[in-house]
Amino acid sequence: MEMIRWVQSFASPFWDRFFVLVTQLGDDYFFACLLIFSYWCIHKELAYRMGFSFYLNSLLNAVLKNIFRIPRSFGQIDIRTLNEVPIGGYSFPSGHVQSAVSYSTTMMRRYRYTAVYLAGAAVILLVAVSRLYLGAHTPVDVVGAMAAGIGGVIVGEWIFGTLEKRDGRQEWKLLAIIAVILSGMLMMSNKGYYLAGGNIIGVLVIYYLDQRWLHFRQPVSYWVRIATAVVGYGIYVMLNRWIEPFYSGSPLGKFAEGMIHVTLVFLMIPLLYTVLNISVTKCVPGRSKSNGSSVS
């Protein structure tokens, strides 16, 4: 607790606002924005890999919380918790830190440049400090989340790498992963597990459909990619908030919520762009269909 007290000794209205903002780098909405940007502006395969590892880490986080069941450090003398930050559930490991470690590690493993390493390390460090400053977690929660996040990415990259191999057993591998996740639901009561399970199964199903039949393609123009990502994120937020009241609070409701989130990112937005692109191609004379050419 001494480290938390030391971090909070620098408290001020500025740092309150700063760390409330920084901690959102570990939120699902921020990751959805990053995922959409990666899908449209960087590389489609990166988005699938990053999404799979991220949601696998979310699943692992739910399992670890359920195993250790360590309560939050509320009520400690001289430890404050900012009311602006929604906090609940068990403490170990930190979900925000594990999320930040997950996508940052994926980017650092793929793009081995000094700038990427520095940016990834900065994000992880800032989110970790924010969880201590806001009184949401202990140093053990943060360090444990870092270790779990790195391990989750390594395992996720290995699993996804096996799925990419066209060895005639792709369907069986997908079914095996889905079966393991569904089997876990029989033993887990943690709703976070059901949410992450829905996310993972959604990624796997849509990835398979895309590889086999859909073959979504990025626009050639980089500016069109950026515009599509911005509009796509707006659509994601709007639709998600519109259907949010219909989500059930039951475990199966959380599972459906996870599936819907992933479907909005990986399926609905690309389908919308494809339909609009085809419509414009037909309506505008001389417009080439190559404007929707493929991702490398």
WOGIFEN-V361201 format. One record per pair of residues at least 24 apart in sequence whose ideal C-beta (glycine too) atoms are under 7 Angstrom apart, sorted by the first residue. I is the first residue (numbers start at 1). J is the second residue. D is the distance in Angstrom with one decimal. If there is no record, write none. Layout:
# WOGIFEN-V361201
i->I j->J d->D
i->I j->J d->D
This chain:
# WOGIFEN-V361201
i->1 j->73 d->6.9
i->1 j->76 d->5.9
i->1 j->79 d->6.5
i->3 j->132 d->6.7
i->3 j->139 d->5.1
i->4 j->79 d->5.8
i->4 j->132 d->5.3
i->4 j->135 d->6.8
i->4 j->138 d->6.7
i->5 j->78 d->5.4
i->5 j->79 d->6.8
i->7 j->129 d->6.5
i->7 j->132 d->4.7
i->7 j->133 d->5.1
i->8 j->80 d->6.4
i->8 j->133 d->6.1
i->15 j->133 d->6.8
i->16 j->82 d->6.3
i->19 j->130 d->4.2
i->19 j->133 d->4.6
i->19 j->134 d->5.8
i->20 j->82 d->6.5
i->20 j->84 d->5.2
i->20 j->85 d->6.2
i->22 j->126 d->4.9
i->22 j->127 d->6.4
i->22 j->130 d->4.5
i->23 j->85 d->6.4
i->23 j->96 d->5.9
i->23 j->127 d->6.3
i->23 j->130 d->4.0
i->23 j->131 d->6.5
i->23 j->134 d->6.2
i->25 j->100 d->5.7
i->25 j->123 d->5.8
i->25 j->126 d->7.0
i->25 j->127 d->5.3
i->26 j->96 d->3.0
i->26 j->97 d->6.4
i->26 j->99 d->4.5
i->26 j->100 d->4.6
i->26 j->127 d->4.9
i->31 j->99 d->6.4
i->31 j->103 d->6.2
i->32 j->236 d->5.9
i->32 j->265 d->6.0
i->33 j->233 d->5.2
i->34 j->103 d->6.1
i->35 j->265 d->5.6
i->36 j->229 d->5.3
i->36 j->232 d->5.1
i->36 j->233 d->5.0
i->36 j->236 d->6.6
i->36 j->265 d->5.9
i->36 j->269 d->6.9
i->37 j->229 d->4.8
i->40 j->218 d->6.1
i->40 j->225 d->4.8
i->40 j->228 d->5.0
i->40 j->229 d->4.2
i->40 j->232 d->6.7
i->41 j->225 d->4.7
i->41 j->226 d->5.9
i->41 j->229 d->5.5
i->43 j->295 d->6.5
i->44 j->216 d->7.0
i->44 j->218 d->6.9
i->44 j->295 d->4.7
i->46 j->110 d->6.1
i->48 j->203 d->6.5
i->48 j->207 d->5.1
i->49 j->106 d->6.5
i->49 j->157 d->6.7
i->49 j->160 d->5.2
i->50 j->103 d->5.7
i->50 j->106 d->4.6
i->51 j->203 d->5.0
i->52 j->156 d->5.5
i->52 j->160 d->5.1
i->52 j->200 d->6.7
i->52 j->203 d->5.2
i->53 j->102 d->5.7
i->53 j->106 d->5.5
i->53 j->152 d->6.4
i->53 j->153 d->4.8
i->53 j->156 d->3.3
i->53 j->157 d->6.4
i->54 j->99 d->6.7
i->54 j->102 d->4.7
i->54 j->103 d->5.7
i->55 j->196 d->5.3
i->55 j->199 d->3.8
i->55 j->200 d->4.7
i->55 j->203 d->6.3
i->56 j->152 d->5.4
i->56 j->155 d->6.9
i->56 j->156 d->4.4
i->56 j->200 d->6.2
i->57 j->98 d->5.3
i->57 j->99 d->6.7
i->57 j->102 d->4.2
i->57 j->149 d->5.6
i->57 j->152 d->3.8
i->58 j->192 d->6.9
i->58 j->196 d->3.8
i->58 j->199 d->6.6
i->59 j->193 d->6.2
i->59 j->196 d->3.8
i->59 j->197 d->6.3
i->59 j->200 d->6.4
i->60 j->148 d->5.9
i->60 j->152 d->5.0
i->61 j->93 d->6.3
i->61 j->95 d->5.0
i->61 j->98 d->5.1
i->61 j->148 d->6.8
i->61 j->192 d->7.0
i->62 j->190 d->4.7
i->62 j->192 d->3.7
i->62 j->193 d->4.0
i->62 j->196 d->5.8
i->63 j->193 d->6.6
i->64 j->92 d->6.9
i->64 j->93 d->5.7
i->64 j->148 d->6.3
i->65 j->89 d->6.4
i->65 j->90 d->4.2
i->65 j->92 d->6.8
i->65 j->190 d->6.6
i->66 j->188 d->6.2
i->66 j->190 d->4.6
i->68 j->92 d->5.0
i->73 j->138 d->5.7
i->79 j->135 d->5.4
i->80 j->135 d->5.3
i->81 j->134 d->6.7
i->81 j->135 d->3.7
i->81 j->136 d->6.7
i->82 j->134 d->5.0
i->82 j->135 d->6.8
i->85 j->134 d->5.0
i->85 j->136 d->6.2
i->87 j->136 d->5.1
i->91 j->137 d->6.1
i->91 j->138 d->6.7
i->91 j->141 d->5.3
i->92 j->140 d->6.6
i->92 j->141 d->4.9
i->92 j->144 d->5.7
i->93 j->141 d->5.5
i->93 j->144 d->3.9
i->93 j->145 d->3.7
i->93 j->148 d->5.3
i->94 j->131 d->5.2
i->94 j->137 d->4.5
i->94 j->141 d->4.6
i->94 j->142 d->5.4
i->94 j->145 d->4.1
i->96 j->127 d->5.7
i->96 j->131 d->5.8
i->97 j->127 d->5.5
i->97 j->128 d->5.2
i->97 j->131 d->6.0
i->97 j->142 d->5.2
i->97 j->145 d->3.8
i->97 j->146 d->6.3
i->98 j->145 d->4.1
i->98 j->148 d->5.6
i->98 j->149 d->4.3
i->100 j->124 d->5.4
i->100 j->127 d->4.1
i->101 j->145 d->6.6
i->101 j->146 d->5.4
i->101 j->149 d->2.9
i->101 j->150 d->6.2
i->102 j->149 d->5.0
i->102 j->152 d->6.1
i->102 j->153 d->5.7
i->105 j->149 d->6.6
i->105 j->150 d->5.7
i->105 j->153 d->4.4
i->106 j->153 d->5.7
i->109 j->157 d->6.9
i->174 j->204 d->5.5
i->174 j->208 d->5.9
i->177 j->204 d->6.4
i->178 j->204 d->6.7
i->191 j->251 d->5.6
i->191 j->254 d->4.5
i->194 j->251 d->4.4
i->194 j->254 d->4.2
i->194 j->255 d->4.3
i->195 j->254 d->4.3
i->195 j->255 d->7.0
i->195 j->257 d->6.0
i->195 j->258 d->4.4
i->196 j->258 d->6.4
i->197 j->255 d->5.9
i->197 j->258 d->6.5
i->198 j->254 d->7.0
i->198 j->255 d->4.1
i->198 j->256 d->6.4
i->198 j->257 d->6.5
i->198 j->258 d->2.5
i->198 j->259 d->4.2
i->199 j->258 d->4.1
i->199 j->261 d->6.4
i->199 j->262 d->5.3
i->201 j->259 d->6.7
i->202 j->258 d->6.5
i->202 j->259 d->4.5
i->202 j->262 d->3.2
i->202 j->263 d->5.8
i->203 j->262 d->5.5
i->203 j->266 d->6.9
i->206 j->262 d->6.7
i->206 j->263 d->6.9
i->206 j->266 d->4.4
i->206 j->267 d->5.3
i->216 j->270 d->4.2
i->216 j->274 d->6.9
i->217 j->292 d->5.1
i->217 j->293 d->6.1
i->217 j->294 d->4.6
i->217 j->295 d->6.0
i->218 j->295 d->4.8
i->219 j->291 d->6.2
i->219 j->292 d->6.0
i->220 j->290 d->6.8
i->220 j->291 d->5.8
i->220 j->293 d->5.1
i->228 j->273 d->5.7
i->232 j->269 d->4.1
i->235 j->269 d->6.1
i->236 j->264 d->5.1
i->236 j->265 d->6.2
i->236 j->269 d->6.7
i->239 j->264 d->5.8
i->240 j->264 d->6.3
